[in-house]
Amino acid sequence: MKTFSTTSCSRGRSMLSKVCFIIVLMSVFFSLEASAQDRIITKDAKDISAYITEVNIDDIKYRRADNQDGPVYTLPKSEISTIIYANGAVEVFNDEPAPDSRQSGSMQNQGNSRNQIIGILGAGGCYFDPDNPMPITRANNNYFYNGAAINATTAELIISSYDPSLSDGFKSAKSRMTAGNVLAGIGGGLIGGGLGTLIWADTETEVIAASVLIGLGTIIGLPIAMPIFYSGQRECNSIVDRYNSHVQGYARKPSCEINFGAAPHGIGLTMAF
């Protein structure tokens, strides 16, 4: 008569559960990886699913999403209509002339006009006219200026050129967002280490250690990192809204005009405000 060891059965079930857990994790990872794709829409209406590897002044480099280990393709920006990045940011390419200077920096003059180049065009920079500031629009917590997607540094420089006092608050809020991202990374690392330890845990001590790592990672990543990050993000958005209200008020401010017009005792000068 055959007999079965309960210890062997429990170990078999434990190993099976670990294998299933690994398979689930891998499935989630690959599903997330598959969804994190960039989309390149060309001016002749081609829609390319890709992983953009490099953004230059005149072109971009990418790999096809269906062949991640394949060759790197180069596409001139003059042929691109729109790029929709995996994080939701949208960049629209206009037929603007390329700048004479290709050096990166805070601000560069564009020819003899009042326009300035802030940052690097096509990589979060834009044209900016200090005499005619425009609002910074927001979409899914991404910033756009005059139809071009800009990064937070460019937004800070635009705000600083108009009101340095707002720039200080924006910089502080950006630092909080960076701190939140760092803490979230630490929390995610602890959770990952805890899960890895839990998968291969054979003793009660290892299970306890894994639980501690997961607990610490969850505490750091959720109730600590997320409030810090989102408070900084809300403050950045609030400062952008304040800048926009100032700029829009400035744009609506009527000018003073002096014209000939009717007066109570004849014709005189009239002033319109």
Backbone hydrogen bonds, N-H to C=O, Kabsch-Sander energy under -0.5 kcal/mol:
donor,donor_aa,acceptor,acceptor_aa,energy
9,C,5,S,-2.0
10,S,6,T,-2.5
11,R,7,T,-2.3
12,G,8,S,-2.4
13,R,9,C,-2.7
14,S,10,S,-2.3
15,M,11,R,-2.7
16,L,12,G,-2.5
17,S,13,R,-2.5
18,K,14,S,-2.0
19,V,15,M,-2.4
20,C,16,L,-2.5
21,F,17,S,-2.3
22,I,18,K,-2.4
23,I,19,V,-2.3
24,V,20,C,-2.4
25,L,21,F,-2.5
26,M,22,I,-2.6
27,S,23,I,-2.4
28,V,24,V,-2.6
29,F,25,L,-2.7
30,F,26,M,-2.7
31,S,27,S,-2.2
32,L,28,V,-2.5
33,E,29,F,-2.5
34,A,30,F,-2.2
35,S,31,S,-1.5
36,A,32,L,-1.4
37,Q,35,S,-2.1
38,D,50,A,-3.1
39,R,84,I,-2.6
40,I,48,I,-2.8
41,I,39,R,-0.6
41,I,82,T,-3.1
42,T,40,I,-0.6
42,T,46,K,-2.3
43,K,79,E,-2.3
45,A,42,T,-1.7
48,I,40,I,-3.1
48,I,46,K,-0.6
49,S,47,D,-0.6
50,A,38,D,-3.2
50,A,48,I,-0.6
51,Y,63,R,-2.7
52,I,50,A,-0.5
53,T,61,K,-2.3
54,E,61,K,-1.7
56,N,54,E,-0.5
56,N,59,D,-2.8
60,I,75,L,-2.1
61,K,54,E,-2.7
62,Y,73,Y,-2.2
63,R,51,Y,-1.9
65,A,49,S,-2.4
67,N,64,R,-1.6
70,G,67,N,-1.9
73,Y,62,Y,-3.3
73,Y,71,P,-0.5
75,L,60,I,-2.5
77,K,58,D,-2.7
79,E,76,P,-1.6
80,I,77,K,-1.5
81,S,41,I,-2.6
82,T,41,I,-2.2
83,I,91,E,-2.5
84,I,39,R,-2.8
85,Y,83,I,-0.7
85,Y,89,A,-2.8
88,G,85,Y,-1.9
91,E,83,I,-2.8
92,V,147,G,-0.6
93,F,81,S,-2.3
94,N,92,V,-0.6
96,E,94,N,-1.8
108,Q,117,I,-1.8
110,Q,115,N,-2.1
111,G,109,N,-0.8
113,S,110,Q,-1.4
116,Q,128,F,-3.0
117,I,108,Q,-3.6
118,I,116,Q,-0.6
118,I,126,C,-2.8
119,G,105,G,-0.7
119,G,106,S,-1.4
119,G,117,I,-0.6
122,G,125,G,-0.5
123,A,120,I,-2.1
125,G,120,I,-2.0
126,C,118,I,-1.7
128,F,116,Q,-2.9
132,N,129,D,-1.5
137,T,135,P,-0.6
137,T,144,F,-2.3
139,A,142,N,-2.2
142,N,139,A,-1.3
143,Y,150,I,-0.7
144,F,137,T,-2.3
145,Y,148,A,-2.9
146,N,135,P,-0.5
148,A,145,Y,-1.7
150,I,143,Y,-2.5
151,N,124,G,-1.6
155,A,151,N,-2.1
156,E,152,A,-2.3
157,L,153,T,-2.0
158,I,154,T,-2.4
159,I,155,A,-2.5
160,S,156,E,-2.6
161,S,157,L,-2.1
162,Y,158,I,-0.9
162,Y,159,I,-0.6
163,D,159,I,-3.5
166,L,163,D,-1.0
167,S,163,D,-1.3
168,D,164,P,-1.5
169,G,165,S,-1.0
170,F,166,L,-2.0
171,K,167,S,-2.6
172,S,168,D,-2.0
173,A,169,G,-2.2
174,K,170,F,-2.3
175,S,171,K,-1.9
176,R,172,S,-1.6
177,M,173,A,-2.0
178,T,174,K,-2.3
179,A,175,S,-2.5
180,G,176,R,-2.5
181,N,177,M,-2.2
182,V,178,T,-2.4
183,L,179,A,-2.5
184,A,180,G,-2.4
185,G,181,N,-2.2
186,I,182,V,-2.2
187,G,183,L,-2.9
188,G,184,A,-2.7
189,G,185,G,-2.2
190,L,186,I,-2.3
191,I,187,G,-2.4
192,G,188,G,-2.6
193,G,189,G,-2.6
194,G,190,L,-2.6
195,L,191,I,-2.7
196,G,192,G,-2.5
197,T,193,G,-2.4
198,L,194,G,-2.5
199,I,195,L,-2.3
200,W,196,G,-1.3
201,A,198,L,-0.7
207,V,203,T,-1.8
208,I,204,E,-2.4
209,A,205,T,-2.5
210,A,206,E,-2.6
211,S,207,V,-2.4
212,V,208,I,-2.3
213,L,209,A,-2.3
214,I,210,A,-2.5
215,G,211,S,-2.6
216,L,212,V,-2.9
217,G,213,L,-2.7
218,T,214,I,-2.4
219,I,215,G,-2.4
220,I,216,L,-2.8
221,G,217,G,-2.6
222,L,218,T,-2.6
224,I,219,I,-0.9
225,A,220,I,-2.3
226,M,221,G,-0.7
226,M,222,L,-0.7
228,I,224,I,-1.5
229,F,225,A,-2.7
230,Y,226,M,-2.9
231,S,227,P,-2.1
232,G,228,I,-1.8
233,Q,229,F,-2.4
234,R,230,Y,-2.6
235,E,231,S,-2.1
236,C,232,G,-2.5
237,N,233,Q,-2.4
238,S,234,R,-2.4
239,I,235,E,-2.5
240,V,236,C,-2.3
241,D,237,N,-2.3
242,R,238,S,-2.1
243,Y,239,I,-2.7
244,N,240,V,-2.6
245,S,241,D,-2.3
246,H,242,R,-2.0
247,V,243,Y,-2.8
248,Q,244,N,-3.1
249,G,245,S,-1.9
250,Y,246,H,-2.4
251,A,247,V,-2.6
252,R,248,Q,-1.8
253,K,249,G,-0.8
257,E,272,A,-2.7
259,N,257,E,-0.5
259,N,270,T,-2.9
261,G,268,G,-3.2
263,A,266,G,-3.7
266,G,263,A,-1.8
268,G,261,G,-2.9
270,T,259,N,-4.0
272,A,257,E,-3.0
272,A,270,T,-0.5
